[in-house]
Amino acid sequence: MFAKQISLLASFALSGLAMFALLRRWTKDELAALVGGVIFAFAPWRLSELGHMHLLIVYYLPLLLLFADRFFEGGRTRDLLAFTAALALQMLASYYLAYQAVAAAVATLAAAWWARRGAVPTARYAAVAGAIAVAGVGLAVVSVPYLRLAQSGATPDPTDAGILSAGSLSTWKAYLWRDVPRFVSVNPFVGPVVVGLAAAAWLPARSRPAIAPVWGRWVLLLLVVAGHAVALGPLTWTLAGFSVPAPYQVLSTIVPGFWAMRMPLRFVFLVSFASSGLAGLGLARINGYLRWPTLRALAAGVVLIGLWRAYVPPVDLPVVTVPVGNEIPPVYRWLGEHGEGAPVLEIPFRGGLGYFETRYAYFSTYHWLPLLNGPSGHAAPPSVAVVSALLDQIPDRAALESLVRMTGLRWVLLHRDPFPGKEARRWMLLQGDPGVRVAGEFGTDLLLELGLPVSAEWQSRLAWSGNPETTFAGTALAPLPRPAGSVNLRVLSAPRMLWPRQLGELRVQFENPGPLPWPGVAVDPSRLVVLSGTWEREDGSPGPRPVTVRLANDVPVGESVTLRVPLQAPRRESAYYLSLALAQQDVGPIGDPVRVRIDVRPPPRRSGGPAGAGP
C-alpha cells in the first residue's frame, strides 16, 4: 500500500519534471518550462483518474519528444536508446497510453522529417522508425495472454464506448468550463488560461531567437487534433450524402486491439499533454516581449494563480484511512491460517461495484483465498448475475445448495458493524441448518462455514462462456409449450408504501403446471424462466426501468416456488402499480400477470429536523 501511494504521488512530480525538461530544451526559459510542467502534472483529468494509477504514468510522453529531438540533432546512440526505452515503458503502462504514445512517436517522426528534410540524415529517421517497431513488437509479445482471453470470449464487449466519449458531451464547454456531467468519469477540462497560452505559441518571435524546433509546435498541434478526434468515439458524420465514420471507428477496424478501448474519452490525455506543451511555448513567446526578468516572473506568477483557481477542485477529495499491520481485522488473518484454500464470500455483496467490494479485494491480500466478491472496471461477467440471483434468495435452502455446488463456497463472512443489515440477517437465519456452522465471531464479524456438496461439473459450467443446451441441473434450454394449467402467480407480501429510492422486497409464489420443467439457472440468460416486473404510474404513464428476477433453481412439473423479489422504489413520488409476470427470456410470457400497488411518498420528518433519508 505504501509503495502504491509513493508511486501515485511520484507520477505527479515525474510528469511535471519530464515536461519541464522538454520545454527547457526547446525554450531556454525556465519560468515557461516550469509553468508547462505544472499544467501537465496537475491537469484535472489526473484527479478524476486517481483510482487508475496506471493511467497516471504519462511522464514518458514528453521524454519521447525530448530524446527524439536530441537524436535528430546529434545522432547519438544513447539518445536513440533512451527514446526506445521511453516509448516501450509508456506502452507497457496501459493500452490506452500505448496507442497515444505510438501516435506521439509517429507524429514526431513525420513532423521532424517534414520540417528538417535534407538537414538530417535519412538514416536517423529510419532508426527512429525502427525503434517504434521494436517497442511495438515488445508490446505484442506481452499482449499474447490478453489476446487469448479475447479469442475465448472471456473479455467484455465494450458496448458503452458511445457513452464514455467526447461525442456525448458539449465538448468545447467541457474543455473550457468544466461542463462535465456526473456520469463522465474522465474530466477533459483544459481551461481558458491554457487555451490562451497555447494560442500564444503561434505569436511571432520578438527580440529573441526562434523558440523550439519548427516541428515542435506542429507536432503538438497535431496531437491536440488527433486526441480530440479519437476521443469523439464511435460517431458517423454525413457529408454530401455519404456516411463518414469518425477516427475511432476506423481505428477500431484496422488497428489490432483498438476495439477494446471502451472509453474513447481517455484520448483527451493526448489533448492535455499537447496543450500543456503548447502553453509552455506560448508563455515563452510572451516572455520574449517582456524585457525585464521581473515582468517575466510576474507573468508566470499570474498564470500559476489562474491555474490554481481553475484546477483546484471545488470540493475536497475524500481521503479514506486503510488499515494495515495490526489494524487488519483479525478474521482475515484467521482465514489466512485456517482457510485451507476454500472460497470466501463477504456480506454485504455488491456484485463488483462500490466501496465494499474494493475493501474486500484489499483485505483478501491477507488470506489469498478465492473471493466471490471484488471490484471490476468492466461490466461484470455473466457469472456474477447467476451468483447474485442465488444470493437474493438466501435463506432458501435450494438457493444455498446451488450456490455451493457451482462456486465451492465454504466461508461466509458477515459484517455486522454497527448492526447487521437485511442481507446479513438473512444469512444468520441459516445458523443451525445442516451443513452450516458458526466458525467464529470476531468482534462484529460473524464467520460461517458451509459443508455442502460441491460439483466440479457445475463449477466448469459457471466458468464457461459458451452457450450450453441445458441448465446447470440438465433442463433443456428450449422454448416451452403453452402451460398445461394456471401458474397461480400470487403476491404473498408486499410493501404498501416506500420512500423514494428506498430498498424493499416482496414475496410471490407460483407453480409449474407442466408439461415440461422450467429452466431456471444458467450463465446465459437466454430462454430462462424469470419473473419480470413493470412499473406504471397511477395515471398510466410508464415508470422506471423494469425489474427482472432470476429463479434460484429449475422448477420441476407440479412444484410450487416462493420467490423473493428485491426492488428499489422509484425516485419520483407517486402512486405506482408493479405488474408482475413470469416469462421465458426471448420467447414470451407464461401465464397471467398480477398487479400490486405501491405508493412512493416522502419519508417522515424528524421532529425539529429535516426529512430523514431512510431507515
Phi and psi in degrees as a GROMACS rama.xvg file:
@    title "Ramachandran Plot"
@    xaxis  label "Phi"
@    yaxis  label "Psi"
@TYPE xy
-62.3683  -42.6055  PHE-2
-62.8262  -37.3111  ALA-3
-64.3238  -43.6414  LYS-4
-66.8623  -38.8236  GLN-5
-63.5513  -44.0077  ILE-6
-63.2692  -38.0671  SER-7
-62.3969  -48.8965  LEU-8
-66.9549  -38.4032  LEU-9
-63.9894  -28.5917  ALA-10
-63.1283  -33.0804  SER-11
-68.8354  -49.0209  PHE-12
-64.0713  -44.7899  ALA-13
-68.2663  -34.8376  LEU-14
-63.9495  -44.7039  SER-15
-63.7155  -42.0801  GLY-16
-65.6247  -39.3827  LEU-17
-64.5629  -44.3476  ALA-18
-66.1639  -37.4559  MET-19
-59.3242  -44.0633  PHE-20
-62.8792  -42.1294  ALA-21
-64.3635  -48.6351  LEU-22
-70.9196  -31.977  LEU-23
-65.8165  -38.1503  ARG-24
-66.4377  -41.0948  ARG-25
-76.6782  -31.8518  TRP-26
-112.453  -20.3429  THR-27
57.7864  21.7087  LYS-28
-120.209  102.348  ASP-29
-68.4865  -32.0751  GLU-30
-66.4037  -44.9104  LEU-31
-64.2036  -39.1413  ALA-32
-65.309  -37.4097  ALA-33
-63.7967  -45.0828  LEU-34
-63.0877  -44.8851  VAL-35
-60.5716  -38.5224  GLY-36
-65.6963  -39.9544  GLY-37
-64.6166  -42.5873  VAL-38
-60.0975  -44.3675  ILE-39
-69.8552  -40.4971  PHE-40
-68.5182  -34.454  ALA-41
-117.514  30.3178  PHE-42
-57.8815  138.826  ALA-43
-56.2683  -30.2675  PRO-44
-62.3545  -26.1753  TRP-45
-66.8023  -36.8626  ARG-46
-69.1532  -30.7032  LEU-47
-78.8811  -9.59682  SER-48
-116.634  23.4671  GLU-49
-60.7258  -26.9559  LEU-50
-78.1204  -5.91178  GLY-51
-122.821  79.1807  HIS-52
-60.282  -32.3875  MET-53
-63.2577  -26.7313  HIS-54
-78.4986  -15.3498  LEU-55
-82.1937  -9.64985  LEU-56
-84.5552  74.274  ILE-57
-111.917  10.5109  VAL-58
-75.5353  -3.57654  TYR-59
-85.5167  -17.8953  TYR-60
-60.4783  -50.2316  LEU-61
-62.1661  -32.0507  PRO-62
-67.4966  -29.0668  LEU-63
-58.0232  -49.3346  LEU-64
-69.1453  -36.476  LEU-65
-63.3824  -51.9935  LEU-66
-73.363  -29.6853  PHE-67
-64.3279  -44.2458  ALA-68
-60.8493  -43.8725  ASP-69
-64.8166  -38.2553  ARG-70
-69.5296  -42.7281  PHE-71
-60.4984  -33.6507  PHE-72
-80.1137  -46.5265  GLU-73
-107.363  -20.2119  GLY-74
70.3044  20.9953  GLY-75
-79.3396  139.353  ARG-76
-63.3608  -37.0173  THR-77
-63.6127  -32.1539  ARG-78
-70.5778  -36.8211  ASP-79
-65.5473  -42.0021  LEU-80
-65.4289  -38.809  LEU-81
-65.2694  -39.8135  ALA-82
-61.0819  -45.1364  PHE-83
-63.19  -43.5127  THR-84
-64.7942  -43.1135  ALA-85
-62.7498  -41.8758  ALA-86
-65.3625  -45.2206  LEU-87
-63.3744  -44.3657  ALA-88
-66.6536  -38.2921  LEU-89
-65.0025  -38.4127  GLN-90
-68.0961  -32.2581  MET-91
-77.6599  -15.0557  LEU-92
-69.142  -39.5143  ALA-93
-168.702  148.076  SER-94
-66.6052  -36.498  TYR-95
-57.658  -48.3743  TYR-96
-72.2678  -26.0884  LEU-97
-62.5773  -48.3566  ALA-98
-64.9173  -36.9088  TYR-99
-71.1291  -34.5847  GLN-100
-67.0023  -41.202  ALA-101
-62.8461  -41.1854  VAL-102
-60.478  -42.9232  ALA-103
-65.0669  -41.1259  ALA-104
-67.1799  -44.9761  ALA-105
-66.415  -41.774  VAL-106
-63.1688  -39.2554  ALA-107
-61.9139  -45.9696  THR-108
-61.6504  -46.3006  LEU-109
-67.4108  -44.864  ALA-110
-67.2903  -39.8181  ALA-111
-65.8753  -41.042  ALA-112
-63.3504  -41.6755  TRP-113
-65.9756  -39.8908  TRP-114
-80.7576  -28.3824  ALA-115
-117.139  18.8844  ARG-116
-58.3054  129.295  ARG-117
91.6477  -22.3213  GLY-118
-94.644  -18.2254  ALA-119
-121.968  134.041  VAL-120
-55.9261  139.609  PRO-121
-60.0541  -29.6238  THR-122
-60.0674  -31.296  ALA-123
-69.9934  -39.8983  ARG-124
-63.9205  -39.9647  TYR-125
-64.4624  -36.7013  ALA-126
-65.4006  -41.6677  ALA-127
-66.0634  -40.6735  VAL-128
-60.7458  -40.4028  ALA-129
-64.8584  -36.6988  GLY-130
-64.7244  -40.0416  ALA-131
-62.2548  -41.1243  ILE-132
-64.966  -41.7241  ALA-133
-61.9073  -45.7597  VAL-134
-62.9363  -37.6934  ALA-135
-64.6814  -39.3216  GLY-136
-63.7877  -40.6094  VAL-137
-60.8288  -41.9685  GLY-138
-65.1422  -39.0818  LEU-139
-61.6528  -38.5713  ALA-140
-64.9989  -46.0939  VAL-141
-75.5229  -10.1859  VAL-142
-88.1037  -6.58188  SER-143
-56.382  -46.5004  VAL-144
-60.2297  -39.1244  PRO-145
-65.6424  -41.2161  TYR-146
-63.2535  -36.9913  LEU-147
-64.3222  -40.8884  ARG-148
-63.4365  -40.9533  LEU-149
-62.6096  -40.2812  ALA-150
-66.5216  -29.99  GLN-151
-80.9877  -8.03444  SER-152
84.2419  10.3942  GLY-153
-80.0209  -17.4243  ALA-154
-92.6935  145.813  THR-155
-72.684  155.455  PRO-156
-85.1125  122.572  ASP-157
-74.9294  70.3063  PRO-158
-79.2297  -7.89518  THR-159
-96.9098  16.3059  ASP-160
-60.9401  -35.7629  ALA-161
-66.6136  -30.1126  GLY-162
-77.3646  -39.711  ILE-163
-95.6392  51.2623  LEU-164
-136.465  161.245  SER-165
-67.2861  -20.5963  ALA-166
-65.2687  -17.4713  GLY-167
-93.0521  2.89399  SER-168
-115.453  164.746  LEU-169
-80.7084  87.3766  SER-170
-58.8426  -45.6386  THR-171
-64.3003  -34.0089  TRP-172
-67.9921  -38.4508  LYS-173
-64.1253  -38.561  ALA-174
-70.3311  -34.4266  TYR-175
-99.8998  -34.8656  LEU-176
-128.875  22.3287  TRP-177
58.3231  29.8034  ARG-178
-83.3605  74.1628  ASP-179
-121.328  123.904  VAL-180
-61.8036  157.855  PRO-181
-65.437  -26.6651  ARG-182
-76.4844  -10.3305  PHE-183
-88.0977  120.283  VAL-184
-88.9289  -4.38935  SER-185
-118.689  123.83  VAL-186
-93.0771  109.337  ASN-187
-84.251  6.43665  PRO-188
-55.9532  130.205  PHE-189
-111.169  -45.838  VAL-190
102.042  147.428  GLY-191
-65.0755  -29.4192  PRO-192
-62.9645  -46.8537  VAL-193
-67.7571  -40.8013  VAL-194
-62.2291  -41.7152  VAL-195
-64.2599  -42.27  GLY-196
-65.6873  -39.5513  LEU-197
-62.004  -39.0675  ALA-198
-64.2568  -34.9209  ALA-199
-66.7154  -16.9303  ALA-200
-62.2039  -17.4755  ALA-201
-99.1939  7.75186  TRP-202
-67.5531  148.059  LEU-203
-67.3953  144.691  PRO-204
-67.3614  144.023  ALA-205
-138.895  125.517  ARG-206
58.0388  16.6461  SER-207
-144.643  157.306  ARG-208
-60.8577  157.969  PRO-209
-55.1401  135.064  ALA-210
-95.8212  131.769  ILE-211
71.2767  151.417  ALA-212
-62.0817  152.667  PRO-213
-56.0886  -40.3834  VAL-214
-73.0445  -18.244  TRP-215
-60.9937  -49.1529  GLY-216
-63.9369  -39.6227  ARG-217
-67.9537  -38.6553  TRP-218
-68.1685  -36.332  VAL-219
-67.0393  -41.1303  LEU-220
-63.4196  -40.9767  LEU-221
-61.4879  -38.3446  LEU-222
-70.9086  -34.0267  LEU-223
-60.693  -48.1017  VAL-224
-65.1988  -45.0287  VAL-225
-65.7431  -44.0923  ALA-226
-61.4983  -42.9587  GLY-227
-66.3772  -41.7339  HIS-228
-61.4509  -41.1695  ALA-229
-73.0855  -35.5034  VAL-230
-64.8151  -18.28  ALA-231
-63.3611  -22.5989  LEU-232
81.7702  -160.844  GLY-233
-79.2751  65.7269  PRO-234
-95.1136  161.446  LEU-235
-133.655  126.42  THR-236
-103.543  152.063  TRP-237
-109.76  115.15  THR-238
-124.68  120.954  LEU-239
52.4774  37.4053  ALA-240
83.6914  0.422744  GLY-241
-109.215  142.977  PHE-242
-84.9608  124.087  SER-243
-116.062  115.902  VAL-244
-73.2944  147.115  PRO-245
-70.0116  161.556  ALA-246
-54.4798  -35.5824  PRO-247
-58.7635  -43.5316  TYR-248
-67.0189  -39.1316  GLN-249
-64.3676  -47.3873  VAL-250
-63.7068  -36.0694  LEU-251
-63.4936  -24.8999  SER-252
-86.2225  -37.5081  THR-253
-106.9  -19.0263  ILE-254
-101.262  123.482  VAL-255
-57.081  130.921  PRO-256
79.7039  -8.86923  GLY-257
-67.6352  -24.4782  PHE-258
-59.7116  -24.1397  TRP-259
-80.7455  -3.81429  ALA-260
-77.1562  84.2277  MET-261
-78.4253  -6.78013  ARG-262
-125.502  78.8054  MET-263
-54.6224  -27.0409  PRO-264
-58.9988  -22.8964  LEU-265
-68.2679  -10.2086  ARG-266
-76.3876  -2.07516  PHE-267
-70.6168  -11.9178  VAL-268
-56.1306  -39.3347  PHE-269
-66.5881  -37.8841  LEU-270
-62.6938  -44.1519  VAL-271
-63.0544  -45.5304  SER-272
-59.6667  -50.8967  PHE-273
-69.1571  -39.0326  ALA-274
-68.1933  -31.0675  SER-275
-63.8037  -44.7216  SER-276
-62.9148  -42.9952  GLY-277
-65.3159  -35.4735  LEU-278
-63.7387  -41.2762  ALA-279
-62.8395  -42.0087  GLY-280
-64.1909  -38.077  LEU-281
-64.9397  -42.5084  GLY-282
-64.7284  -36.5747  LEU-283
-62.8097  -38.2332  ALA-284
-63.6308  -43.7552  ARG-285
-62.6618  -42.9529  ILE-286
-61.0545  -26.8622  ASN-287
-64.7422  -22.2029  GLY-288
-88.3349  -9.26447  TYR-289
-103.534  119.574  LEU-290
-80.2396  -31.5546  ARG-291
-99.7904  136.362  TRP-292
-56.0309  -31.661  PRO-293
-63.0449  -40.9943  THR-294
-65.3002  -37.1072  LEU-295
-66.0863  -41.975  ARG-296
-64.9512  -38.5325  ALA-297
-64.1246  -41.2346  LEU-298
-62.0165  -43.5883  ALA-299
-63.5829  -38.5512  ALA-300
-65.1223  -42.4317  GLY-301
-61.356  -41.7722  VAL-302
-63.9349  -42.5681  VAL-303
-65.9127  -37.2469  LEU-304
-64.8348  -41.9428  ILE-305
-61.914  -39.4788  GLY-306
-65.7802  -39.193  LEU-307
-60.9734  -45.3313  TRP-308
-64.9545  -34.2012  ARG-309
-84.1183  -34.7437  ALA-310
-94.0257  -25.4221  TYR-311
-67.3339  125.483  VAL-312
-63.1586  147.794  PRO-313
-68.6422  -16.2448  PRO-314
-127.939  155.273  VAL-315
-69.1182  140.949  ASP-316
-75.7772  130.523  LEU-317
-68.0218  139.601  PRO-318
-118.013  124.522  VAL-319
-113.345  129.571  VAL-320
-79.3689  127.36  THR-321
-105.4  125.662  VAL-322
-62.5266  143.417  PRO-323
-141.063  163.969  VAL-324
55.9727  -126.339  GLY-325
-70.8669  -11.0367  ASN-326
-81.3583  -9.92245  GLU-327
-64.0811  130.348  ILE-328
-53.415  134.201  PRO-329
-62.1208  -22.5876  PRO-330
-62.0324  -31.5789  VAL-331
-72.713  -36.4097  TYR-332
-69.1607  -35.8115  ARG-333
-62.3367  -43.9858  TRP-334
-62.6031  -36.7523  LEU-335
-63.4745  -31.032  GLY-336
-90.1218  -31.6336  GLU-337
-122.224  3.41991  HIS-338
-70.2386  -22.0846  GLY-339
56.1676  31.7183  GLU-340
73.4015  10.2855  GLY-341
-87.8944  151.847  ALA-342
-64.9951  152.13  PRO-343
-122.351  143.4  VAL-344
-125.566  130.622  LEU-345
-109.285  139.44  GLU-346
-119.084  128.494  ILE-347
-72.6548  147.37  PRO-348
-107.293  129.538  PHE-349
-119.903  12.075  ARG-350
62.0534  36.24  GLY-351
92.6408  7.15807  GLY-352
-124.238  143.556  LEU-353
92.7714  -177.913  GLY-354
-64.0797  -42.5494  TYR-355
-59.6431  -47.6178  PHE-356
-62.5222  -36.5106  GLU-357
-65.9832  -42.863  THR-358
-63.3622  -41.3767  ARG-359
-59.818  -42.6204  TYR-360
-63.5523  -40.5668  ALA-361
-63.894  -48.7193  TYR-362
-67.4332  -21.575  PHE-363
-65.085  -17.9536  SER-364
-71.3964  -6.87506  THR-365
-99.1515  -6.57654  TYR-366
-130.838  -22.9875  HIS-367
54.3754  36.0572  TRP-368
-93.4627  154.557  LEU-369
-56.8765  137.355  PRO-370
-122.787  126.625  LEU-371
-76.2896  -17.2135  LEU-372
-90.5607  -178.028  ASN-373
137.753  144.175  GLY-374
-82.0316  159.944  PRO-375
-148.1  136.84  SER-376
-78.5854  -17.8098  GLY-377
-97.8419  172.264  HIS-378
-60.9223  141.696  ALA-379
-61.8749  143.202  ALA-380
-64.763  159.691  PRO-381
-57.6264  -28.7374  PRO-382
-62.8808  -28.0212  SER-383
-64.3517  -35.9902  VAL-384
-64.1926  -36.9862  ALA-385
-64.7802  -48.9568  VAL-386
-62.9341  -43.5431  VAL-387
-61.3938  -39.7026  SER-388
-62.6268  -39.4609  ALA-389
-70.613  -39.7601  LEU-390
-63.5547  -33.2533  LEU-391
-62.5233  -23.8204  ASP-392
-97.4113  -3.36974  GLN-393
-60.2928  135.807  ILE-394
-94.9166  24.7351  PRO-395
-57.446  128.253  ASP-396
-65.5577  -40.0821  ARG-397
-64.7337  -38.3887  ALA-398
-64.8241  -41.1468  ALA-399
-62.7897  -45.701  LEU-400
-64.0536  -39.8304  GLU-401
-65.0562  -39.9804  SER-402
-61.1508  -44.2252  LEU-403
-69.7137  -40.2317  VAL-404
-57.3415  -43.7394  ARG-405
-87.9809  -18.5274  MET-406
-115.63  -17.2672  THR-407
73.6558  17.7647  GLY-408
-57.3795  133.271  LEU-409
-125.079  -38.1899  ARG-410
-111.756  130.692  TRP-411
-123.408  116.571  VAL-412
-103.306  114.58  LEU-413
-99.55  120.952  LEU-414
-93.2827  120.468  HIS-415
-117.666  31.2504  ARG-416
-100.992  120.852  ASP-417
-84.1473  -15.6311  PRO-418
-150.352  154.372  PHE-419
-66.9574  134.016  PRO-420
-78.1621  -179.523  GLY-421
-60.426  -38.8601  LYS-422
-65.1812  -44.1892  GLU-423
-66.0616  -37.4851  ALA-424
-65.3388  -33.5145  ARG-425
-66.556  -36.4625  ARG-426
-70.236  -35.2088  TRP-427
-64.7894  -22.5957  MET-428
-66.6836  -17.6963  LEU-429
-81.5464  -11.2846  LEU-430
-57.78  130.153  GLN-431
93.2521  -12.6609  GLY-432
-69.3479  154.436  ASP-433
-56.6622  132.154  PRO-434
82.3863  6.6235  GLY-435
-129.396  123.696  VAL-436
-139.373  157.315  ARG-437
-82.9799  116.256  VAL-438
-81.8631  -23.8225  ALA-439
167.397  157.213  GLY-440
-115.316  131.317  GLU-441
-126.227  85.8809  PHE-442
66.5647  -121.847  GLY-443
-88.6614  0.827101  THR-444
-95.5939  132.087  ASP-445
-115.239  126.148  LEU-446
-107.968  121.096  LEU-447
-102.55  144.56  LEU-448
-114.642  129.62  GLU-449
-103.727  134.656  LEU-450
-123.928  57.3366  GLY-451
-109.733  160.845  LEU-452
-63.9164  145.768  PRO-453
-115.513  142.01  VAL-454
-116.324  117.352  SER-455
-63.3558  -33.6659  ALA-456
-66.619  -41.8652  GLU-457
-65.7107  -38.0953  TRP-458
-64.384  -40.774  GLN-459
-67.5708  -35.244  SER-460
-64.9887  -39.1324  ARG-461
-64.2654  -34.8934  LEU-462
-84.5671  -16.0443  ALA-463
-82.0108  134.152  TRP-464
-98.465  8.41046  SER-465
-81.3942  -170.84  GLY-466
-111.996  95.2858  ASN-467
-72.7431  165.004  PRO-468
-94.1732  -11.3586  GLU-469
-135.409  165.414  THR-470
-77.3872  -179.124  THR-471
-57.053  -38.7019  PHE-472
-87.7734  -0.0829445  ALA-473
98.4192  5.32859  GLY-474
-75.0191  136.806  THR-475
-65.8009  135.428  ALA-476
-91.5936  74.3  LEU-477
-133.26  158.429  ALA-478
-57.5603  134.443  PRO-479
-85.8496  145.762  LEU-480
-73.9168  173.485  PRO-481
-60.4049  135.465  ARG-482
-56.2023  144.829  PRO-483
-75.2714  -12.8795  ALA-484
-162.97  -165.653  GLY-485
-75.62  142.536  SER-486
-83.0278  -9.2795  VAL-487
52.1816  45.1457  ASN-488
-70.0263  124.08  LEU-489
-144.729  152.032  ARG-490
-93.196  121.968  VAL-491
-86.153  -38.9194  LEU-492
-154.8  145.99  SER-493
-158.07  146.196  ALA-494
-71.2994  137.488  PRO-495
-82.9553  -26.4825  ARG-496
-146.795  138.328  MET-497
-132.85  157.191  LEU-498
-84.6783  158.978  TRP-499
-54.3958  128.015  PRO-500
66.0505  10.826  ARG-501
-72.3455  143.177  GLN-502
-82.1703  141.219  LEU-503
-151.8  -174.393  GLY-504
-156.308  155.687  GLU-505
-134.605  165.42  LEU-506
-125.001  135.328  ARG-507
-126.317  162.148  VAL-508
-136.665  144.345  GLN-509
-155.607  172.533  PHE-510
-141.441  156.869  GLU-511
-96.3466  108.479  ASN-512
-81.9008  0.741838  PRO-513
95.2688  -178.798  GLY-514
-89.5529  -3.46166  PRO-515
-127.162  153.922  LEU-516
-65.5603  151.81  PRO-517
-95.1678  133.274  TRP-518
-75.5871  130.629  PRO-519
-124.786  -29.8413  GLY-520
-128.999  111.973  VAL-521
-158.305  158.253  ALA-522
-68.1115  -47.6007  VAL-523
-78.2645  120.489  ASP-524
-73.0819  -8.32999  PRO-525
-59.2149  131.326  SER-526
66.2446  18.1429  ARG-527
-84.2438  150.059  LEU-528
-84.1935  127.104  VAL-529
-132.762  165.87  VAL-530
-104.417  122.47  LEU-531
-112.378  144.719  SER-532
-129.359  133.128  GLY-533
-119.489  125.846  THR-534
-82.4206  141.581  TRP-535
-145.668  133.127  GLU-536
-73.8696  164.115  ARG-537
-61.5653  -30.1981  GLU-538
-82.0417  2.57414  ASP-539
94.5984  -8.32193  GLY-540
-74.7632  149.666  SER-541
-67.9062  147.952  PRO-542
-96.1555  -154.75  GLY-543
-70.3948  -175.473  PRO-544
-62.6111  151.392  ARG-545
-63.8394  162.005  PRO-546
-103.738  132.239  VAL-547
-127.632  126.352  THR-548
-122.817  125.311  VAL-549
-80.3624  159.011  ARG-550
-83.8142  158.033  LEU-551
-88.1287  -11.1352  ALA-552
-161.597  164.035  ASN-553
-65.2647  153.483  ASP-554
-115.089  106.847  VAL-555
-65.7947  161.699  PRO-556
-61.6965  132.861  VAL-557
85.8952  -5.10455  GLY-558
-87.9772  142.761  GLU-559
-100.843  139.868  SER-560
-126.263  134.77  VAL-561
-106.498  126.126  THR-562
-122.663  132.086  LEU-563
-86.3515  132.389  ARG-564
-117.344  97.093  VAL-565
-73.5947  142.864  PRO-566
-150.621  162.749  LEU-567
-122.884  130.507  GLN-568
-64.1464  146.544  ALA-569
-58.8723  155.536  PRO-570
-84.3504  -11.6665  ARG-571
-95.8277  129.291  ARG-572
-70.4211  128.459  GLU-573
-177.76  174.022  SER-574
-92.4966  129.199  ALA-575
-122.376  152.989  TYR-576
-116.419  128.422  TYR-577
-102.999  112.808  LEU-578
-93.0365  119.325  SER-579
-109.171  137.05  LEU-580
-153.989  147.962  ALA-581
-84.5578  145.15  LEU-582
-154.147  152.742  ALA-583
-98.824  122.739  GLN-584
-54.7323  134.856  GLN-585
65.9591  8.9535  ASP-586
-121.476  -64.1065  VAL-587
160.024  178.617  GLY-588
-70.3008  157.271  PRO-589
-125.638  110.695  ILE-590
78.3573  -177.119  GLY-591
-91.4589  149.2  ASP-592
-80.0263  164.079  PRO-593
-125.342  153.884  VAL-594
-122.94  143.478  ARG-595
-132.794  137.21  VAL-596
-91.4686  133.151  ARG-597
-133.46  118.586  ILE-598
-87.8182  131.493  ASP-599
-104.374  112.183  VAL-600
-127.655  160.155  ARG-601
-67.0848  150.58  PRO-602
-66.9208  153.74  PRO-603
-65.3606  144.75  PRO-604
-81.945  137.875  ARG-605
-77.6264  146.494  ARG-606
-62.4402  124.698  SER-607
78.1189  10.7818  GLY-608
-148.459  177.613  GLY-609
-73.613  173.105  PRO-610
-62.2923  142.259  ALA-611
-73.2839  163.492  GLY-612
-94.2322  -10.2281  ALA-613
144.293  171.134  GLY-614
